[in-house]
């Protein structure tokens, strides 16, 4: 007869096990993980050579990191993100170690700066799409389309009023914290509104493709002929290669039965003539970051038109591409020249990014010199989150720490 051992008994027994011994540590990766996102965080340290967890700390304070590193004087490399707490903790606890800023976070910070510039300048280009034949006959907008236009206009006017109010309060000498508190906005939103030049521009939202798009015209045609059921349409579309479910077809039939269009936002077809969708600032940011060899002919044409309309955007594109090459090829000697050119360009978002590099210069240069990165740390954090959820409400930090440290010897 087998003996039943509860899950809590196993966890408690694990908690009583002695911690595995740690050998000589030379290269350490450090990052935070969330106990409760936005409220409480812990810290994990891993060996960048073996990718094993070395230790876990109950918080992400500089003092905790300093104390841990001070007890491990053999550490030579500390890989981290751009957070100030880990920078200060490593500088005080392991002054002999080289700090390496993670390259992925560097590229993300630069991408955010590029996106902020595109939003401030209200720049965009048409989204790449295959040419579609259009009818000369112009249809009248439907009731839903007119209602959506009214909503968009109301949103635009409401946002414009808020932006003007933020500007007015800033002119009066009010701080960003006071403005945010009075208007119920986040401080980041207040800063963003203060950077907006000219009238507010609502970012375009591109329509996501649907599995039903290639068959939409056929559905409308079949409905006008026989008004079939959703099950009949589902069987017919499956023969034509449709890979989706029947639920969306039921929604289409319900809308058609009510005298509406089959989809709230129908795809472009020979029956409709619409303005081409525009890329949002975020989509354009990623397009600017693509390697030139990976751009399609249509994307190259769109970017060329954009550069012709604004010489500054062409300059921004060159800065972005040169920095990404610097990161990919690990060429730290090019960093100083790149920073000088960015400052001379006076593109405020990029200048702000360069000022951030100045405050963390040694770590950034080391990140462009050595191959160490936060990749193994991010994977370990994903493992910690999985175990944390498995043990949710049943264990303390000390038990989770013990469990994770025993993963490498179990």
C-alpha atoms as one frame of an Amber mdcrd trajectory, in Angstrom:
protein
   0.000   0.000   0.000   1.494   3.308  -1.132   2.011   6.185   1.261   0.262
   9.429   0.307   2.484  12.477   0.697   0.810  15.847   0.383   2.211  18.594
  -1.768   2.678  20.825   1.287   4.706  18.086   3.005   7.062  17.929   0.017
   7.460  21.708  -0.030   8.058  21.843   3.712  10.651  19.071   3.476  12.379
  20.970   0.680  12.399  24.057   2.892  14.402  22.117   5.501  17.078  20.986
   3.043  20.467  22.727   3.285  21.154  25.153   0.471  23.516  23.835  -2.235
  27.045  25.172  -2.061  28.086  27.786  -4.607  31.436  27.586  -6.347  33.568
  30.487  -7.478  31.410  33.110  -9.181  33.012  35.337 -11.786  30.199  36.616
 -14.027  26.801  37.505 -12.561  23.516  38.547 -14.193  21.076  40.470 -12.013
  17.458  41.515 -12.554  14.159  41.902 -10.714  11.010  39.773 -10.733   7.549
  40.819  -9.574   5.799  39.469  -6.503   2.983  41.855  -7.373   3.536  43.902
 -10.489   3.990  47.591  -9.785   3.944  47.029  -6.013   6.607  44.596  -4.760
   9.651  43.068  -6.427  12.437  40.642  -5.643  15.894  40.154  -7.154  17.494
  37.134  -8.801  21.204  36.600  -9.437  22.440  33.952 -11.872  25.798  32.624
 -13.009  26.205  33.769 -16.617  28.522  30.826 -17.361  26.322  27.974 -16.096
  22.962  29.867 -16.282  22.161  28.569 -12.784  20.520  30.601 -10.044  23.064
  31.738  -7.460  20.731  33.501  -5.053  17.466  35.400  -4.649  16.827  38.560
  -2.626  13.443  39.593  -1.174  13.605  43.135  -2.624  15.392  45.147  -5.308
  17.020  47.786  -3.112  20.565  48.984  -3.756  21.552  48.166  -0.171  20.579
  44.470  -0.547  22.543  44.174  -3.792  25.517  45.960  -2.223  25.538  43.584
   0.770  25.348  40.471  -1.411  28.092  41.574  -3.812  30.332  42.687  -0.957
  30.231  39.104   0.354  31.380  37.809  -3.074  34.596  39.702  -3.921  35.402
  37.198  -6.691  32.742  38.717  -9.003  34.356  40.284 -12.087  31.359  40.981
 -14.382  27.888  42.269 -13.444  25.332  42.267 -16.265  22.212  44.371 -15.580
  19.520  46.506 -17.148  19.533  50.320 -16.986  17.970  50.479 -13.502  19.622
  52.857 -11.041  19.276  50.625  -7.957  21.381  47.820  -9.402  23.909  50.312
 -10.759  24.410  51.879  -7.330  24.422  48.535  -5.531  27.026  47.076  -7.873
  29.212  50.187  -7.717  29.259  50.119  -3.899  29.308  46.366  -3.316  31.661
  45.301  -6.118  33.811  48.275  -7.169  36.302  45.821  -8.721  33.667  44.416
 -11.114  32.856  45.628 -14.631  29.185  46.544 -15.074  27.666  45.679 -18.471
  24.470  47.402 -19.587  22.199  45.022 -21.484  22.160  45.681 -25.233  18.487
  44.778 -25.675  17.477  47.429 -23.148  19.732  49.965 -24.893  17.998  49.301
 -28.211  14.576  49.488 -26.561  15.413  52.845 -24.968  16.543  54.199 -28.341
  13.423  52.814 -30.021  11.232  54.553 -27.433  13.032  57.821 -28.179  12.435
  57.368 -31.919   8.745  56.627 -31.314   8.395  59.753 -29.147   9.912  61.828
 -31.962   7.523  60.375 -34.541   4.542  61.141 -32.289   5.710  64.688 -31.633
   6.184  65.375 -35.344   2.962  63.503 -36.314   4.794  61.550 -39.013   3.501
  58.453 -40.783   3.393  56.702 -44.145   0.785  54.459 -45.821   0.825  50.872
 -44.624   2.226  48.442 -47.237  -0.579  46.557 -48.938  -1.307  44.763 -52.185
  -3.061  46.911 -54.822  -6.812  46.316 -54.802  -9.157  47.234 -57.710 -11.807
  49.761 -56.658 -15.183  50.704 -58.031 -15.844  54.192 -59.392 -19.155  54.283
 -57.551 -18.839  55.903 -54.131 -21.032  54.388 -51.451 -22.676  56.462 -48.752
 -21.273  55.922 -45.256 -23.303  53.590 -43.084 -24.865  54.578 -39.769 -22.078
  52.804 -37.866 -19.407  54.605 -39.880 -21.020  57.990 -39.186 -21.304  57.154
 -35.472 -17.652  56.121 -35.354 -16.630  59.392 -37.013 -18.601  61.363 -34.397
 -16.939  59.402 -31.605 -13.494  60.017 -33.085 -14.200  63.729 -33.352 -15.429
  63.854 -29.745 -12.293  62.017 -28.588 -10.111  64.454 -30.534 -11.821  67.515
 -29.032 -11.680  66.112 -25.490  -7.986  65.301 -25.775  -7.251  68.725 -27.293
  -8.915  70.409 -24.299  -6.828  68.378 -21.849  -3.586  69.163 -23.703  -4.386
  72.877 -23.748  -5.199  72.760 -20.027  -1.857  71.033 -19.299   0.016  73.664
 -21.320  -1.811  76.489 -19.550  -1.026  75.114 -16.082   2.623  74.576 -17.084
   2.835  78.203 -18.263   1.532  79.279 -14.852   4.542  77.582 -13.252   2.773
  74.475 -11.953   4.921  71.370 -11.589   4.237  68.186 -13.517   3.325  66.414
 -10.272   0.685  69.064  -9.418  -0.756  69.022 -12.947  -1.020  65.222 -12.908
  -2.698  65.203  -9.485  -5.260  67.885 -10.378  -6.208  66.493 -13.790  -6.013
  62.827 -12.805  -3.247  62.036 -15.303  -0.036  60.047 -15.045   3.117  62.158
 -14.869   4.399  60.471 -18.015   1.217  61.565 -19.818   1.745  65.149 -18.663
   5.306  65.102 -20.021   4.071  63.655 -23.311   1.399  66.356 -23.686   3.957
  69.092 -22.992   6.136  67.742 -25.817   3.301  67.772 -28.367   3.777  70.524
 -30.924   0.744  71.981 -32.701  -2.733  70.425 -32.617  -3.368  66.981 -31.193
  -3.213  64.082 -33.621  -5.099  60.889 -32.864  -2.793  58.011 -33.795  -4.276
  55.925 -36.615  -5.278  52.386 -35.749  -4.759  49.866 -38.457  -7.407  47.177
 -38.916  -6.170  43.704 -38.035  -6.796  41.080 -40.723  -9.458  38.433 -40.079
  -9.644  34.830 -41.248 -12.942  35.726 -42.893 -11.504  38.531 -45.055 -10.712
  36.432 -48.170 -14.274  35.052 -48.171 -16.209  38.203 -47.252 -17.380  39.042
 -50.778 -18.502  35.426 -51.289 -20.491  35.551 -48.021 -22.269  38.752 -49.029
 -23.062  37.312 -52.456 -24.443  34.070 -51.002 -26.569  35.982 -48.494 -28.106
  38.108 -51.231 -28.923  34.947 -53.218 -30.367  32.540 -50.628 -29.865  33.874
 -47.048 -28.246  30.571 -45.935 -27.614  29.573 -42.317 -24.249  29.946 -40.595
 -23.771  26.156 -40.694 -24.289  26.066 -44.451 -21.831  28.910 -44.991 -19.328
  27.217 -42.666 -19.428  23.972 -44.670 -19.094  25.847 -47.973 -16.121  27.908
 -46.775 -14.366  24.824 -45.401 -14.401  23.391 -48.929 -12.741  26.627 -50.090
  -9.971  26.317 -47.491 -11.374  28.328 -44.571  -9.416  27.492 -41.380 -11.454
  29.440 -38.792 -14.361  28.458 -36.563 -18.119  28.816 -36.949 -18.545  31.509
 -34.269 -17.403  34.354 -36.489 -19.782  33.166 -39.230 -22.661  33.252 -36.764
 -21.800  36.882 -35.989 -21.708  37.678 -39.719 -25.112  36.068 -40.310 -26.609
  37.870 -37.289 -25.442  41.238 -38.599 -26.668  40.532 -42.114 -30.069  39.447
 -40.758 -30.342  42.824 -38.988 -29.636  44.688 -42.204 -26.059  45.629 -41.245
 -22.806  44.912 -43.022 -21.496  41.415 -42.355 -18.502  42.773 -40.427 -18.264
  45.928 -38.355 -15.161  46.936 -40.302 -15.323  45.117 -43.662 -12.101  44.496
 -45.582 -11.230  46.476 -48.677 -12.928  44.994 -51.699 -14.119  45.893 -55.184
 -17.288  47.253 -53.581 -15.551  49.698 -51.251 -13.144  52.569 -51.740 -11.200
  53.637 -48.686  -8.203  55.768 -47.899  -5.074  53.632 -47.415  -4.327  52.704
 -43.809  -1.460  54.640 -42.229   1.279  53.155 -40.114   1.152  54.163 -36.459
   4.200  55.694 -34.780   5.052  52.327 -33.215   4.794  50.455 -36.517   6.888
  53.105 -38.262   9.463  52.845 -35.484   9.946  49.140 -36.224  10.060  49.797
 -39.948  12.863  52.333 -39.451  14.753  49.752 -37.380  14.622  47.024 -40.069
  17.803  46.212 -41.934  17.842  47.703 -45.399  18.248  44.256 -46.970  14.985
  43.118 -45.339  12.854  46.003 -46.638  10.383  45.328 -49.435  10.274  47.578
 -52.498   7.055  49.177 -51.225   8.566  49.844 -47.787  11.660  51.405 -49.371
   9.434  53.639 -51.510   7.439  54.756 -48.459  10.566  55.573 -46.468  12.059
  57.477 -49.406   8.952  59.661 -49.587   9.163  60.229 -45.828  12.823  61.259
 -46.002  12.067  63.655 -48.868   9.379  65.334 -46.779  11.666  65.762 -43.747
  15.445  65.835 -43.850  15.543  65.458 -40.067  13.797  62.065 -40.277  16.484
  60.866 -42.682  19.080  61.955 -40.138  17.182  60.140 -37.374  17.109  56.985
 -39.516  20.889  57.122 -40.037  21.490  57.521 -36.300  19.204  54.582 -35.502
  20.768  52.256 -38.065  24.346  53.165 -37.116  23.643  52.506 -33.424  22.039
  49.128 -34.186  25.084  48.160 -36.280  27.315  49.242 -33.407  25.375  46.945
 -31.073  25.308  43.973 -33.453  29.017  44.188 -34.303  30.213  45.188 -30.781
  32.139  48.318 -31.791  32.461  50.496 -28.675  35.052  52.781 -30.306  32.281
  54.295 -32.453  30.163  55.322 -29.449  31.775  58.685 -28.671  31.582  59.875
 -32.280  27.958  58.774 -32.529  27.029  60.634 -29.340  28.740  63.805 -30.588
  26.867  63.723 -33.902  23.530  63.187 -32.133  24.131  66.209 -29.910  24.974
  68.340 -32.950  21.714  67.266 -34.621  19.704  68.746 -31.684  16.938  66.144
 -32.046  15.698  66.447 -28.480  14.533  62.848 -28.014  17.885  61.442 -29.175
  19.824  64.032 -27.172  17.892  62.896 -24.091  18.862  59.277 -24.886  22.523
  60.297 -25.200  22.354  62.118 -21.853  21.135  58.859 -20.330  24.151  57.059
 -21.821  26.429  59.699 -20.276  25.066  58.922 -16.825  25.836  55.219 -17.346
  28.703  55.521 -19.791  31.097  52.877 -18.457  28.383  50.206 -18.306  27.104
  51.053 -21.796  30.594  50.911 -23.277  31.224  47.582 -21.538  27.900  46.301
 -22.935  29.186  47.138 -26.422  32.511  45.438 -25.698  31.629  42.118 -24.047
  29.184  39.472 -25.266  27.426  39.028 -21.904  23.743  39.931 -21.827  20.540
  39.597 -19.810  19.126  36.827 -22.014  19.776  33.963 -19.540  18.459  36.115
 -16.682  15.152  36.809 -18.466  14.687  33.081 -19.078  15.331  32.362 -15.409
  12.770  34.984 -14.359  10.171  33.212 -16.485  10.950  29.979 -14.592  10.638
  31.785 -11.238   7.230  33.186 -12.204   6.023  29.701 -13.096   7.066  28.245
  -9.741   5.744  31.286  -7.886   2.285  30.736  -9.382   2.378  27.016  -8.622
   3.027  27.882  -4.975   0.726  30.912  -4.810  -0.654  31.459  -1.312   1.179
  28.435   0.114   4.764  29.524   0.615   6.953  32.387   1.776   9.888  33.963
  -0.035  12.345  31.751   1.842  10.624  28.575   0.609  10.493  29.815  -3.004
  14.182  30.729  -2.771  15.066  27.291  -1.425  13.014  25.567  -4.129  14.650
  27.562  -6.952  18.177  27.101  -5.628  17.625  23.324  -5.476  16.526  23.209
  -9.149  20.127  22.783 -10.303  20.806  19.776  -8.065  17.428  18.046  -8.300
